[in-house]
Amino acid sequence: MALRVKPKGYGGTSMDDIAKRAAVSKQTVYKHFADKEKMFAEVVLATTDRVDSMVELVADIPADADALEENLTRLARQFLTALTQPQVIQLRRLIIATAETFPGLGATWYEQGFERVLDTLAATFQRLADHGLLHVTDARLAADHFSGPLLWIPVNWEVRSADERVLGELRRHYPDATDL
């Protein structure tokens, strides 16, 4: 289920609006969700399964010295592409906008989503270090440093818009993240 609360925002969107958009009765919506808050939390947390493919991608980086830079650059590009999808940017904005209403939701969304990717990336970096392909003293810190440039710029640019001009500018930054 896609959560679309624009243009009214979360606070201005009623269960009637949700039922109308879903082309079902309000009773049907309440049959599945006790209230708007529970529905919102469930829909947001349901998006965390989308990181499964990223977790698999990170875990599958081969221990190949000849292709390591190419593989890490491709991974950085895929990270950036995933992070700058308009629906991901919209969801991040929505989670931030509702942080006071749902104080634990953002943390749970992060833990069940992106933190899983970081943990897998750290394990992958440790595996590559064990094969002598990377020199890292702290695999989790290396994972943070790899993903940091990919996150910092898009997160700070989210206050702008998710148009292609902005996304194109963001995408030119991805090779720098592979310089471990």
N, C-alpha and C positions, 0 to 999 in steps of 0.2 A: 504494500500500500504506500503510495507516495503521499507525503504530507505537504499540502499546499495551503498556506494560510495567507498568502499575499492577496490583495493589497491591504487587508485589514490588520494583518499581524496576528500573532497568537491570541492576544487579549481581546481583539475585536472579532474573532472568528467564533461563531456559536456552533453548538451541536447541530442546529438546524442547517447552518451553512455547510457543515461537513456532510450531513445526510443528503442534502441537495446535490452537492458536487459528486458524491458517490452514487447518486441515482438510486438511493434506498430510503426506507423510512427511518425516522429518528429512532423508532423502537428497535429497528435492526442494528443501528449503531450502538445503542445501549445494551443490546443483547451480547455484543462482543466486547464492549468496554464500559466499565462502571461509570466513568466520567471523562471529561475532556482531558484532565491532567494525566490519568492513567493511559488513555489512548495516545497522547502526545509522547509520554515516556516510552511506551512500548514501540511506537513507530520509530522513534529516534534510535532506540537501542537495537531495533531490528536491522538497522543499516550497518551495524558492526560486522555482520557476516560478509560484507563486501570486501573486507580486508583479507579474507581467506586466500584469494588468488595472489595477493601481494606477499603474504606470508610464505606461500609455496614458491613464488618467484625468488624471494630472498634466500630461502633455504636451499634452492637448487643451483646457486652459483658454483660452478665447477672449480676445483682446485687445479686450474690450468694457468701456469705462469705466462704463457704466450698470449693468452686472451684475457688476462685479468683486468687490465685497464679498459678494454673494450666492454667486458661484461659489467664492470662497475659503472661505466658511463651509460650503458644501456639501462641499467637498474636506476640510476639517477634520473634519466629521462622518463622512465615509466613512473617513478615516484612523483615527479613533477606533473606529469600528465594526469595522474590520479588525483593529486591534491588540487589541481586547478580546474577540475570539471565544474561547470556552473552549478550543478546540483550539490556538489560537495561544499563549495563556497557558500551557497545559500543555506545549507544545513548548519555549517559552522556559525554563520551570522545568527541564525535562529537560536542555536544553543547559547551563544553569548548573550543575545537579547533577552533570553528567558532565564538567565543564570540566577537572578534573585528569586524567581518563582520556583525554580527547580535547582536548588544549590548542589545537589549530588549528581544530577544528571550528566553534566559535562564531564565530571571526573570519571563516572562509570563508563560513559561513551569513549573517553580517551583510553581507559584501562582495557576495555574489551576490544578496542579497535587498534589505534595506532601504537599503543604500548606493546601489544603483541608483535607488531612488525619490528619495533625497536629491539625487543628481546630476541627475536629470531635473527635479526641483523647482527646483533652482538655475538650470538652463538656462531653465526656464519663467519664473522671476522675472526673469532677465536679458532675456528676450524682452519681457516686460511693461514692464520699465524702458526698454527701447529704444523702445517705443511711447509712452513718457511716462506710463504708468499707475501705476508704482511708482517710488519713489525708494530705490534700494539702492546702496550703495557696494561691497558684497561679496555677490554673489548666493548663494554657498554659506552664508555666515553667516546671511543672511535665511532660507534653507531650514532651517537648524538652529534658528533662533529660531521659525519657524512650527511645526516638528514637535516642538520641545522640550517645550512644555506638554502636548502630546498623548502624549508618551512618558514624561515624568518621573512624572506622577501614576500612570498604569497600572503602570509598572515597579515603583514603590514600593508600590503596593497589591497587587501579585501575591502578596505574602506572606500576604495574606488569602485570600479565595476568589473564584471567578468567578461568584458568584451574581448574580441580577438586581438586587438592592438595591445591591450594590457597583458593578455596571456602570452602573446608572442614575445614581449619584452621579458616576461618571467622565464620563458623557456630558454632564452639565451644564456641564462646563468647556470644551467645544469652541469656543464663539464667541470666547473670549479669544485664541485662537491666530491669529485673522485680523487682529488689531490690529498691523499692521506699521508 
